[in-house]
Amino acid sequence: MFLIVQVCDFAQMSFSSGKWSELRMSAKTFWGILALLRIFWCLLPQTGYLHPDEFFQSPEVMAGDILDLQVYYPWEFLSNSPCRTVVFPLITSGITYWMIKSLQQLGMWSNGINSYTLLVSPRLLLTTFSFILDYSVYRLAPFWGADRWNALVLLAGSYVTLVFYTRTFTNTLEGLLFALLMVLISPKAVGYGTDISQAKPTSSSLIGIITVAGFFNRPTFLAFALMPLLYWAVLNATSQHSIKTIANHLLKLVSSTAFTAIIFTAADTLYFTSIGSEISLYMTPFNFLRYNLNPHNLAQHGIHPRFTHFAVNGIMLFGILHILAISVGLKMLKVNIHLLSWIRLHNHRPPTMLMLAKGNPTLLLFYFVPLAFLSLFNHQEPRFLIPLILPLVLLITPQNRTLKWKPIIIIFNVLGALLFGCLHQGGLIPCLSHLEQLIHSTESLNHPAHYILLFAHTYMPPRFLLSINKRDPLVEIIDMAGTEENTLCQTLGQLANNIACGTRETDKERTCHFFVITPGTVRTTIQKCGVLFKNETLIFPHLTMEDPPQISFLFSEKWRSQLGLYILQIDRNEQSI
């Protein structure tokens, strides 16, 4: 992230043409290093667990459908009222898992299905797709008055790009589709400041396809697409085209929109219709809207003040850039108020008044209008705003306002990358990888055992990372989430004292291993439950904000345990304490 420092100075410096070319080459080098960092960190892999939707809206579902693994199907994919299209999970996780399965069946990759490949392969594909953002900045920066490579370094150095855009979120796809839409609506071969009437609008058909695809991925895409589509409509209306040409554009837009909607609806209908049952159309975006427009349903996922996006989430994601955008907007608003006052008094526009407001009003609308629409809903999570990074970078880069804030920008992105890419629930994925190796070890294969895995005070564990076949139920997963101490101890006592292991006759003949997975901050609570531990394994680091560590412990010898995730094996052969 420190590479942002050097590039931020370019805009205000005055050099000879040779020196300027040298600095531009340096910016390209910085961007290249950051791009390699994005790929390398994906392959490492990142251990931070941002939100269950990363797994349960794509790879978990596809691993069950294509690889026939034991998984948990979320409510969004239940056939009675599905709220998520299956098209994008198939395009992302589905394709990668199908390739792994094909290579294994051909004997070219015998051990292809494991926790690492199941985790990294969809992420690697999304990381590749993330360079659509970089391409969009490269294409759009000259048109919106920004230096290409300054903007690219600012984009690539953001922890939002490094972390969120390398994950299998529907919000990630929403951001990529929004970037493509911005490229499509921006005129070709037109420089900054060129008369808009000279612009040439791009293909109406592609705009229709991207808009409908974004709507089926997440209906909130319409909030992001509104201003670009209005901009494109004005561009068409003011480009001195004939009525026939405008009608032709509209016809292409409507026909491509309808065709794309039919394709998505047909795919979802085929997927969600059970074999032998009566076929009925499944319009997943409308099920999504019906569910989320119900305040009672949103309350189950968390209620937030309506200013959360504006006052908290924007700063959490973009830091000082969000504050600078607000500053630009307020100054532009102030200038426009003065302008209106001048016009009222003098009945004509002052020739220099508009030059006082630095910033592009169109990009301000591209940034703040979606933010305002998303703020109408009471459920507001930071990841909902990640598509806004593109207009924000294009808006801020020409202002040269980042120069004096460069230390803050660097520290903010480094801390954000460490927090969300490594620390946040960071022990859960390595824990599942450890358990997967244990379950599939040579000893376990020679002496089959039954495993009970109880997760307490962690995010929902993705079952597919254990790579257990559906026909071989060796593992029983119990997700206690953030249950209270009494309920947790009662469940532990029942399982620890239960002699029978499993429900089938064959299970009773197997050795039973009982593991409790819990953060270090909750380990003391588990010890109070009165059960004996045979072994314990510490996975470091792991930070849970639901049960945060005490500050005093962080400066003691127990700091590592407070920032760790424990795998506790309960001794079921001994009596409880």
Secondary structure as GFF3:
##gff-version 3
##sequence-region A 1 577
A	DSSP	alpha_helix	4	8	.	.	.	ID=ss1
A	DSSP	three_ten_helix	10	12	.	.	.	ID=ss2
A	DSSP	alpha_helix	17	43	.	.	.	ID=ss3
A	DSSP	alpha_helix	53	56	.	.	.	ID=ss4
A	DSSP	alpha_helix	59	66	.	.	.	ID=ss5
A	DSSP	three_ten_helix	75	77	.	.	.	ID=ss6
A	DSSP	alpha_helix	87	89	.	.	.	ID=ss7
A	DSSP	pi_helix	90	94	.	.	.	ID=ss8
A	DSSP	alpha_helix	95	105	.	.	.	ID=ss9
A	DSSP	alpha_helix	115	140	.	.	.	ID=ss10
A	DSSP	alpha_helix	148	156	.	.	.	ID=ss11
A	DSSP	alpha_helix	159	163	.	.	.	ID=ss12
A	DSSP	three_ten_helix	164	166	.	.	.	ID=ss13
A	DSSP	alpha_helix	170	185	.	.	.	ID=ss14
A	DSSP	three_ten_helix	196	198	.	.	.	ID=ss15
A	DSSP	alpha_helix	204	217	.	.	.	ID=ss16
A	DSSP	alpha_helix	221	237	.	.	.	ID=ss17
A	DSSP	alpha_helix	243	272	.	.	.	ID=ss18
A	DSSP	alpha_helix	284	292	.	.	.	ID=ss19
A	DSSP	alpha_helix	295	301	.	.	.	ID=ss20
A	DSSP	alpha_helix	308	308	.	.	.	ID=ss21
A	DSSP	pi_helix	309	313	.	.	.	ID=ss22
A	DSSP	alpha_helix	314	318	.	.	.	ID=ss23
A	DSSP	alpha_helix	320	346	.	.	.	ID=ss24
A	DSSP	three_ten_helix	353	356	.	.	.	ID=ss25
A	DSSP	alpha_helix	361	374	.	.	.	ID=ss26
A	DSSP	three_ten_helix	382	388	.	.	.	ID=ss27
A	DSSP	alpha_helix	389	396	.	.	.	ID=ss28
A	DSSP	three_ten_helix	397	399	.	.	.	ID=ss29
A	DSSP	alpha_helix	406	418	.	.	.	ID=ss30
A	DSSP	pi_helix	419	423	.	.	.	ID=ss31
A	DSSP	alpha_helix	428	439	.	.	.	ID=ss32
A	DSSP	alpha_helix	442	446	.	.	.	ID=ss33
A	DSSP	beta_strand	449	456	.	.	.	ID=ss34
A	DSSP	three_ten_helix	463	466	.	.	.	ID=ss35
A	DSSP	beta_strand	475	481	.	.	.	ID=ss36
A	DSSP	alpha_helix	485	497	.	.	.	ID=ss37
A	DSSP	alpha_helix	505	508	.	.	.	ID=ss38
A	DSSP	beta_strand	511	519	.	.	.	ID=ss39
A	DSSP	three_ten_helix	520	522	.	.	.	ID=ss40
A	DSSP	alpha_helix	523	527	.	.	.	ID=ss41
A	DSSP	beta_strand	533	539	.	.	.	ID=ss42
A	DSSP	alpha_helix	551	554	.	.	.	ID=ss43
A	DSSP	alpha_helix	559	562	.	.	.	ID=ss44
A	DSSP	beta_strand	565	570	.	.	.	ID=ss45
###
